[in-house]
Structure formats: C-alpha cells, structure tokens
C-alpha cells in the first residue's frame, strides 16, 4: 500500500513542478527577449533582420525540444492516471 502513497506524492510533485516550470519559463522568456533586443541594439540591427530566419540547425533543436516536452507530457499523464486509479480504489 505504501507504493500507492508514493504515486500520490509523485502526482503532487508533478503538479508543483509543472507550475514552477511554467513560472520559470515565463521569466526566462521575458529575460531572453530583453537580452535579444539589447544585442540587436548593440549590433545596430534594432529590427533583428540579421537573425530573423531559421537555419536547419534551428529546426533540429526545435524538434528535440518538441520530443522532450512530449516525453514530459506523456510521463505526467501516465503518473496522473496511476494516481487517479489509486484514489478510485475502495479501501477495505
């Protein structure tokens, strides 16, 4: 029975880590946008025309990111399903 308690703890951890990850993602995105604007200004390219197109390597990194987030999403769904199954089980 202790195994299912661990699963429920993992479910709570997943929820908290998801929220924390989204907060960190928002902060990181904001900081990176500001940094890119500063770099463009220093390079005398305020519109960012010099780095406005994707290269093949950019597409490789995007694909790796999609696969990574997909793996995290599937893992989270599996963990949530396992935790939900335990909470639906009648106790003797």
URLIN-V572923 format. One record per residue. N is the residue number from 1. RES is the residue in one small letter. BURIAL is # if it has 16 or more other ideal C-beta (glycine too) atoms within 10 Angstrom, else .. D_CENTER is the distance of its C-alpha to the mean C-alpha in whole Angstrom. Layout:
# URLIN-V572923
N&RES&BURIAL&D_CENTER  N&RES&BURIAL&D_CENTER
This chain:
# URLIN-V572923
1&x&.&31  2&x&.&29  3&x&.&27  4&x&.&26  5&x&.&25  6&x&.&23  7&x&#&21  8&x&.&21  9&x&.&20  10&x&#&17  11&x&#&16  12&x&.&17  13&x&.&15  14&x&#&12  15&x&.&12  16&x&.&13  17&x&.&10  18&x&.&7  19&x&.&10  20&x&.&10  21&x&.&6  22&x&.&7  23&x&.&10  24&x&.&9  25&x&.&7  26&x&.&10  27&x&.&13  28&x&.&12  29&x&.&12  30&x&.&15  31&x&.&17  32&x&.&16  33&x&.&18  34&x&.&21  35&x&.&21  36&x&.&21  37&x&.&24  38&x&.&26  39&x&.&26  40&x&#&27  41&x&.&30  42&x&.&31  43&x&.&31  44&x&.&33  45&x&.&31  46&x&.&29  47&x&.&28  48&x&.&26  49&x&.&28  50&x&.&28  51&x&.&25  52&x&.&24  53&x&.&24  54&x&.&22  55&x&.&23  56&x&.&23  57&x&.&21  58&x&.&18  59&x&.&18  60&x&.&18  61&x&.&15  62&x&.&13  63&x&.&14  64&x&.&13  65&x&.&9  66&x&.&10  67&x&.&11  68&x&.&8  69&x&.&6  70&x&.&9  71&x&.&10  72&x&.&8  73&x&.&9  74&x&.&12  75&x&.&12  76&x&#&11  77&x&.&14  78&x&.&16  79&x&#&16  80&x&.&17  81&x&.&19  82&x&.&21  83&x&#&21  84&x&.&22  85&x&.&25  86&x&#&26  87&x&.&27  88&x&.&29  89&x&.&31  90&x&.&34  91&x&.&36  92&x&.&39
